Amino acid sequence: MTFTTFERFVAMLLLAEGFALVFMLLGAIALWAMHRFPAKTPYPDTTLVPPGSRARRALLSQRSTLALYAGTGLVLALSSVTLWYTLTWQVPFVPLWWVKWVVLLVAIFLIWGYGWLCLIGLRSYLAWRAEWHANLAVGGVLKGFALSGHQVFHDVTVADLLVDHVVVGPKAVFLINVAVRRKPLGTKDVVVKLLPVERQLDFGLRKEFDAVFAATRRVTEMSRVLEKLLGHKSRPLSAIVVPGWETAPTEAGDHLLFNLANLASLLSWVRPQDGLLSEDIPAINKQLLTMAREPRPV
C-alpha cells in the first residue's frame, strides 16, 4: 500500500503531535514533582521563611502551569493544522463526511476550554503576583521595627492558618495580615474603613468580612498557642494592612487598619498587651523561631 505526498504530510503532523503530547506530559510530571517536593536545605535550623513565601510558591506554580498551557497550545495548533488539511481534502482514511464534522465540533470545544483555562490561569497568576509584591513591601516596612528591639517573623503557620507577619515587642505581640484587593477604576478618593460592630471592611462600593473574619481566627489560634506556652492567657494584637488604599484611623474594635504609608506608626497606636509579661518574650521568640523555619525553601 502506497501513500501520496499529502497523506505522508498528514502522517508527519500526527507524529509531531504525538511527540509534543508525550514531552508535554513528561514536563508536567517533572514540574509537579519539583513544586510538590522541593529540595531540603542543608541548614534547616537557621533558615527562616522570607516575607510572601506562600505567595511566591503559588506564583512559581502558576508560572509552570502557564508554561504547560503554552505547550498545550502548540499541540492544539498542530491538531488544527492537521484537521484543516484533513477536512478540506478527500483523505482515504477519513471517508465519512459526518466524521469530519464531529471531529471539528470536538476541536472547537477543546479550543474554547483551552482559552478558558488560560484565562483562569492568567488571573490566578496576577492575583498571586499582587499578593507577593504586597507582602514583600509590608515585610520591608516591618524590617524597620528591628531598630526598636522588635523581632519580625513571616508566614507563621498556626494550626491550619497562616499569619502573614508576626512582630514580637517588649509590650505586645502583633499579628499582621495583608488584605490585597484590586482597586477599581475611578475610586481614587475612596477611604477604606474598619467597621468594628459589623466586623467588616468598607471599601466604599462594597463591604466584606473575609479579611476581618480570617484575622479574628488567627488571633484566636495564636492565643491558644501562647496560653499553652506561657501557662496564662495573653491575647495578641491584630492589624490588617490594605496596600494601595487610603485608610481611616481605627477608633475601636479588636483590629487596627493600616496601609503601607502609615504602617510604620503601628507601635505608636497600640496599647500594652493584656497578660504579657517581660519574662514571656524570650519564650515567645524561641517558639516563633521554631514555627517560622523553612526546611524546603524555593
C-alpha positions, 0 to 999 in steps of 0.5 A: 500500500502506497501513500501520496505526498499529502497523506505522508504530510498528514502522517508527519503532523500526527507524529509531531503531535504525538511527540509534543503530547508525550514531552508535554506530559513528561514536563508536567510530571517533572514540574509537579514533582519539583513544586510538590517536593522541593529540595531540603536545605542543608541548614534547616535550623537557621533558615527562616521563611522570607516575607510572601513565601506562600505567595511566591510558591503559588506564583512559581506554580502558576508560572509552570502551569502557564508554561504547560498551557503554552505547550498545550497550545502548540499541540492544539495548533498542530491538531488544527493544522492537521484537521484543516488539511484533513477536512478540506481534502478527500483523505482515504482514511477519513471517508465519512463526511459526518466524521469530519464534522464531529471531529471539528465540533470536538476541536472547537470545544477543546479550543474554547476550554483551552482559552478558558483555562488560560484565562483562569490561569492568567488571573490566578497568576496576577492575583498571586503576583499582587499578593507577593509584591504586597507582602514583600513591601509590608515585610520591608516596612516591618524590617524597620521595627528591628531598630526598636528591639522588635523581632519580625517573623513571616508566614507563621503557620498556626494550626491550619492558618497562616499569619502573614507577619508576626512582630514580637515587642517588649509590650505586645505581640502583633499579628499582621495580615495583608488584605490585597484587593484590586482597586477599581477604576475611578475610586481614587478618593475612596477611604477604606474603613474598619467597621468594628460592630459589623466586623467588616471592611468598607471599601466604599462600593462594597463591604466584606468580612473575609479579611476581618473574619480570617484575622479574628481566627488567627488571633484566636489560634495564636492565643491558644498557642501562647496560653499553652506556652506561657501557662496564662492567657495573653491575647495578641494584637491584630492589624490588617494592612490594605496596600494601595488604599487610603485608610481611616484611623481605627477608633475601636474594635479588636483590629487596627487598619493600616496601609503601607504609608502609615504602617510604620506608626503601628507601635505608636497606636497600640496599647500594652498587651493584656497578660504579657509579661517581660519574662514571656518574650524570650519564650515567645521568640524561641517558639516563633523561631521554631514555627517560622523555619523553612526546611524546603525553601524555593 
